[in-house]
Structures are given as C-alpha cells and as structure tokens.
Amino acid sequence: INVVTHGGGIMGQSDAIRTAIARGLVLYNGGAEGQDSELRDEFLRFDRSLLVNDPRRKEPKHQLGRGARRKKQKSYR
C-alpha cells in the first residue's frame, strides 16, 4: 500500500495514514452494503482512533500571557 501525505508532522501523517487504511479496509470488505460492521466493531474495540480522528487542536495564545493558559501574575497593591 502506497500512501502520499502532505503537511503536518511525522506523527500526524502516520496517524492519518493508519486511519485512511483502516477506513479503506472497512469500506472494501463491506462490498455492496458499504461497510463491514464486524470489522468496524473490531477496529473500534482495538483502538478507536483507527476510524475516528482526534478532534483536539492547539488552543490559541491569549493576551497578558505567554501561552493559552499561562498568565502574568496580577498585583492588587
């Protein structure tokens, strides 16, 4: 199986490749019905990220700090 990816890092690309291969196998083995529910359930039991991407993304930086959560200490006196 040859897969071409663009963008992202090495780990992101490897996760995208394994998700694409798993989804392709589920659709290919399903035939005319569309999906092989037995294989799909087995993949979900083994590792959910094989068929479902991780929706977490980096939280953007906010003002008054160096990052998304870190802030400068506030002084009241």
LOLO-680701 format. One line per field, with one value per residue (C-alpha): residue number from 1; residue in one letter; x, y, z. Coordinates in steps of 0.02 Angstrom, whole numbers, m for minus. Example, Ala and Ser with C-alpha at 12.3 -4.5 7.8 and 13.67 -1.06 7.14 Angstrom:
! residues 2
i	[1:2]
aa	[A:S]
X	[615:684]
Y	[m225:m53]
Z	[390:357]
END
This chain:
! residues 77
i	[1:2:3:4:5:6:7:8:9:10:11:12:13:14:15:16:17:18:19:20:21:22:23:24:25:26:27:28:29:30:31:32:33:34:35:36:37:38:39:40:41:42:43:44:45:46:47:48:49:50:51:52:53:54:55:56:57:58:59:60:61:62:63:64:65:66:67:68:69:70:71:72:73:74:75:76:77]
aa	[I:N:V:V:T:H:G:G:G:I:M:G:Q:S:D:A:I:R:T:A:I:A:R:G:L:V:L:Y:N:G:G:A:E:G:Q:D:S:E:L:R:D:E:F:L:R:F:D:R:S:L:L:V:N:D:P:R:R:K:E:P:K:H:Q:L:G:R:G:A:R:R:K:K:Q:K:S:Y:R]
X	[0:75:12:62:38:70:86:90:223:281:162:13:49:67:m99:m183:m111:m171:m344:m356:m302:m423:m569:m524:m522:m692:m768:m680:m734:m912:m941:m1108:m1176:m1049:m969:m912:m992:m898:m727:m780:m831:m667:m567:m666:m636:m449:m415:m549:m425:m412:m581:m612:m491:m437:m529:m410:m316:m194:m279:m227:m123:m218:m167:m74:21:148:26:m153:m163:m8:m35:68:40:m85:m43:m178:m56]
Y	[0:166:323:503:636:823:942:913:818:639:579:671:596:420:438:499:351:219:299:303:121:62:157:90:m90:m69:1:m126:m278:m213:m240:m178:m147:m9:m57:m217:m194:m341:m272:m96:m155:m249:m94:12:m115:m122:64:196:314:192:250:415:562:652:820:904:1054:1180:1317:1490:1609:1742:1916:1951:1788:1679:1545:1488:1463:1544:1725:1863:1874:2011:2128:2223:2332]
Z	[0:m53:34:m5:130:136:282:468:563:558:694:619:449:521:614:454:357:481:489:298:282:417:339:168:232:315:154:41:144:155:m31:m97:79:106:272:356:528:605:554:603:778:797:748:872:1010:972:951:920:836:689:623:715:708:866:867:991:924:997:1097:1033:1137:1235:1287:1450:1445:1359:1306:1309:1498:1571:1628:1706:1892:1938:2083:2178:2279]
END
